[in-house]
Every structure is written in structure tokens, then in C-alpha cells.
């Protein structure tokens, strides 16, 4: 398993388009694993990049067994691509509401684990907030947080803004395979797109029993991982890359379907 990060976090220029970013990632992927089949996913706009990576891999004659996006939408046709004060206000209200709802979804035995996960995510998010402050007061330098060089000034808020702009400009083509979209039980109003992403073999939207911003934290992320495993197994079996005979799983050998676990 490999994770691909924005070149911006290493102090390098961020490509202007999703296509350019995906092209860079494709080269990285092929350098490490030239043959495939490939299993691709991403969170939020990372799922959009995963979609374009899959498109480019297939254009090169490679096989993609699994493609998914977690809280990924067709950003270019969503309200979030045309922000105004009202949309920001509604988003902020929903964000507070969803965090509260996620907390109360859990039994008391899991609430502490959820809070720990959120505090860990908060430690990362503070890098973005420092960048926002640096944008408000350009004379104030953000702290150096680059993993490569302490002398490199990394503005995470600016990197975030650039990636949002990439996603808003991106116009995805119809994907030639199948794509899974793992989404919360209720969407942010500004994320709902006028036109859904398209795939020749279908877009399967799996609604998770959690609200936005909860899918990637414990214990909900464990449920997501189980669904990933099922989707990967099915994708590999369709390409005859997974042993379908004699294999065992939690279902007693029965082929697992994503919608059965939701």
C-alpha cells in the first residue's frame, strides 16, 4: 500500500490542474509497480485525483481493479465551486451539527476513541490554520513544517486552496470501469453536484452510517476498511486476479456485496 501526497507539502510547486497532478502520480506509480492491477482511492478531492489517475492508467493499457472516492463529488458542478457568504454560513452550521451528531452516534465505550481521533486530526489541521493567519498577515512567516527541510516555508492553507481550485476546474470524463463512492448518510448541502460523476460500468454510491467528517476517524474508519476489502476482492475476482476457489472469509465463503454491509 502506498500513499501519494501533494508535492506542495514538500515545498515543490503544486500542478495547476488535476490532469497534471494525476500525470505526476501515474509516473510515480509505474516506477514502483509497472504491471498492476491497480487499486486506487482518495479522500475528498483526493478521490477526484484517483479518478483521473485511473483514466490515465487505462489509457496506457493498464488494468484498474478497484477505484473509489471517500466523500468525493463532482466538484465543478457543486455549490462549493461558487462560494458566497451564505454558502459559507450554511456549511459552517452543518459542520458543527455533523460533528455533534457523529459523537452521539457512538456508544459511550467508543466516544473516547472518537475524541482521540479528532484531536489527532486537529493537530494536523492547525497547520492549515497557521497558513490562513499567514495569508491574513503576509508579513508574519508561517512556521516551517516541511518533512524535508526546516528552512522551507510551507503554507498548508495555500496548498489547500490550490487543490480546491484544481477540483473546481476539473471536468471529469466518463470512466470506462466501475467506481465506488463512499459517502456519509447526509451530504453537505454545498457538496451536492448538479451532475453526478459518470462511469460506463456504473457508479455505486455506498451510504455509510455516519455523518460527514466521520468516515476517516475511529471507529467508523474500520467499517470503511471492511467495505474496501470487499470491493477490492470483487474487483480482483473480475480480473481473475483473486483466488475464488477455496478462499474463506467472514461470510463463510459467500461472495460479499458492498450493500449488504451498509
Secondary structure, DSSP 8 states (H G I E B T S, - for coil): ------GGGGT----SSHHHHHHHHHHHHHHH-SS--EEEEEETHHHHHHHHHHHHHHHTT--EEEEEEES---GGGBGGGG--HHHHHHHHHHHHHHHHHHHHHS-HHHHHHHHHHHHHHHHHHHHHHHHHHHHHSTTS------SS-TTS---HHHHHHHHHHHHHH-----BSS-EEEEE-SS--GGG-BSS---BTT-EEEEE-SS-TT-TTSTTHHHHHHHHHHHHHHHHHHHTT-S--SS---TTTT----GGGG-
